[in-house]
């Protein structure tokens, strides 16, 4: 077995450190790292313990609440960075108005995040420490005696389930693309439980798709905020810029998703006699990345 135990420890430290400091004005990088670490831990707990005990359930509930508030702060950071790239002549006032609004929203959401941590932080830190220790113990046992735990088969099963769901989703549009991204992100986190995940091209492609969809979704959010805020109608250059950028980001994201499905998720269609098989199976890339979880050194021989 080849789990990346240090990655789990690092995520636990990142979350615990932020909870302890509970900064009044957290930096964009700090909030980003905090959210990313929570996501990694959530995936770890759920994957290794599909039917979690009460202690894990409590930790997951508290993490979810903190994550929601941190996510709103992070959204304002990303949207502000996007808004700063808008350079439309004669529309400087609109851009400034948008940026000032986002700044005010960030301050509001930062206060709510701080308040949430004030109320649950100490208890969450204790529960998180206990849960992480339990996971470390389980993974250490899995490495020494794989047959004594369900860690390896549970992780592989989760990875294969998510891969199948991504492979079977073919009709993607603006309504379900973000939900698709969440599954891409989760699959990537599951595969990264292996300490050789970074050597897998498939894992890197998942990250590329995740980022592309995320960029499109950010601009969609910015449109949702700017449209009622600026209220300049169809003649507003800022609005046109937002719509144009969102369209370009969407087309790029869809293109990458199509590449992911055809080149990495879906096995090539095989022929049976004179007829093509309609059965859709997972590709060698998926099976290789998943199998790496179970290999002692994280390396799978090429077929």
N, C-alpha and C positions, 0 to 999 in steps of 0.2 A: 504494500500500500504506500502511496506517495502523496499524502496530504500536506498542504502548506500551513503548518501550525503557526509559524511565525507571522504569517499574514493575519491570522485571526487574533493573535496577541497584539499586533500593531493596531488593528482596528479597535480593539477593546481599550487600549491605552489612549487612542485619539478621542474616543467618545468620553471616557472617564475624565480626561484632562479638560475638555471643553465644559463638561458638567460642573467640575470643581471650580473652574475659573468663572464661569457664567459671565462673560464680559458684557459690559454695558453697551459698547459699540463694537461688536465683533467684526473683524476684517472679512472681506469677501472670500479670501483663501481659507480662513479658519472655518467659515460656515460651509464652504464646499467640502472640505476634508471631513468635517463633522457629519454631514449628510451622507457622503460616500461610505464612510466607515459604518454608519448605522445600517445602510442598505446591505453591506457585506455581511454584517452580523445577523441581520434578519434572514437573509438567504441561508446562512450557515445553520442557524437554529432550526428553521423550517425544513431544510433538506435532510439534516441528520436526525431530526425527530419529528416526522410527519404528524404524529399525534402527541403533541407536547404535554408535559406535566403542568400542573397548576403554576409552579414557580416560573417556568419558561413562558407560559401564557401571560402572566403578569408583566414580565419583562418586555415581552413583545407589545403588549398594549401600551405600556408607558413609552417605549421607544417610538411607537407609531404617533403618539400625541406630540412628542418633541419634534419628530421628523416633519410633521405637518407644519408646525410653526417655522422651523428652520427652512423648509422648502419655500415658504412665502418670502422670507428674507432673501434667499438665494435667487428667487425669481426676479426680485427688484434689482439685484446686482447685475444679473445677466441682461435684463431689459434695458437698464441704464447704459451698459456698455454698447448695446446695439443702437440705442437712441443717439449716442455720441458719434456714431458713424454717419448720421444723416447730415448731408451738406447741401441743402437746397437753397439757392439764392433767393432772397426776399422772404424766406420763411423762418428766419432765425428766431423770431419771437415764439413761433409755434414749437420749435425744437426745445427752446429754453423752458417753456411752459410744461412740456412733456417731461423733461428731465427733472424739473423741480417737483412735479407731482410724484414721480417715482421715488425721489429722495425722501419725500414726506411719508410715503407709504412704507419705505424701508424702515424708517425710524419707528413707525407705529408697530410694524411686525416684529422688530427687534425687541421692543418693550414686551410684547406678548410672549415672545420666546423666553425672555429673561424671567418673566413671571411664572411661566410653566415650569422652568427649571428650578426656580425658587421653591415651588411647591412639591416637586417630585424628584428633584436631583439627587439628594442624599439616599433616598430609598432605592432609586434606580441604579445608582452606582454600586450599592451593595448587591442588589439582585443581579446586575450585569457581571460583577466579579464572580459571583457564585456560578452563574450559568456558563460563563466562559471557561472557568476551571473544569466544569463538568464536561464541556466539549473537548478541551485539551486532553483530559483523561481518556475519553472515548476514542479520540483519534490516535493517541499514543498506543492504546490497546489494539486498535485496528492495524497499526503498522507492525506490531509484534506478533499478533495472533489474529489475522484477518477473519478466520472462521468463527471467532468468539463474539463478533459484533455484526450489526447490520449496516454499519456506516458506509462501507464500499458499495454494496448493492443498492442501498437507498439513494446514494449520490448518483450512481449510474442511471438508475431508474428515473430520477428526476430530470437528469440531463436529456435522456431519450424522450421523455414525455414532452418537455418543452420544445425540443427539436422537431418532433412530430407535429405539434401545434403550429409552429412557425412555418413548417413545410406545407401544411394543409390550408393555411390562410392565403387565398389567392386574390380575393377582391378587396383591395386596399384603396381607401379614399381618405379624405380629410376627417371623416368621422371616426375611423378606427385605426388610423396610422399611429397615433400616440399610444394606444393600448398595445399595439404590436411592438412598439419600442420597449415597453415595460417588460415584455416577455423576452425580448432580445437581451436586455440588460440583466434579467434574472438568469437566463441561460449562461451568459458570460460569467456572472458571479459564481454560479455552480461549478462551471468548468475550471474557474480559477481557484477552486479548493485544492486542485492538484498543484504540486510545487513545480511542475514543468509546463504549466498552462501557457506561459509566454512563448514557448517554442512552437506552439500550434498556430498555423496560419489562419485556421478557422476562427480561433478566439480573437485574433487581431481584426478579422473582417467583421465580426460581431461588434467590436468597439467602433469601427468606422461607420457602420450602419446606425448604431445607437446615437452617435454624435450628429450625424446628418439629419436624422429625424428630430432630434432635440433642437437643432438650430432652426428648422422649419417651425416647430411648435412655439419656440420663443417669439418669432416674428408674428405668428398668429395671435399670441397673447398680447403683443404690443399693439396690434391692430384693434383688438377688443378694448384696450384701454384708451387709445388715442382717438378712436372714432367719436365717442360721446364727449370726450374731454375737449378736443379742439373745435369740433362743430363748424368747420369751414366749408363743408359740402364737397361736391365733386371737383371743384377747382383747386382744392388744397394740394400743393405739391408734396407735402409730407405724407398725406394719405396715399397718393399715387406711388410714392417711393416705397411705402410699407407694403402695399399690395403687390407691386412688381417684385420686390425682394422675396416676399412670401411665396409667390408663384415659382420663382427660380429655385428656391430652397426645396419646395415640395417636389418639383420635377427631379431634382438631383437625388433627393431621398428615395423616391420611388425607383429610380434607376438603380441605386445601390441595393435596394431590397430585392429587385428582380435578379440582380447578379448573385446576391446571397442565396436566393432560392434555387436558381438554375445551376450555379457553379459549385455550391457548397452543401446545400441541404438536400437537394433532390438527386437521387441516383439516375444515371442515364437510362432512357427507355430501351428496353431490350426487345429483341424480336423472337417470336415463337412461331416457327414455320413461316407462313406468309402473312401472319398477323402480328401487330405490335401489342405488347402487353400494356394494359392500362393501369396496372398496379403501381402505385407510387411508393417507393421505398427510400430510406435514408441513404445518404451518400457515404462513400468511404471516409470523407473528411470528418463527418459527424461521428462515425463509429471509431475512427482513430482518436479523436479528441476525447471521446467518452471512455474508451478503453485505457487511455493513459492514466486515468484515475486509479485503475486497478493494478497497474504495473509497478513493480518494486522501485524502479528508477524513473518512472514516468515516461518511458520510451517504448513505443510500440513498433514492432517490425513491419516494414512495408509489405503489403500483400501483392 
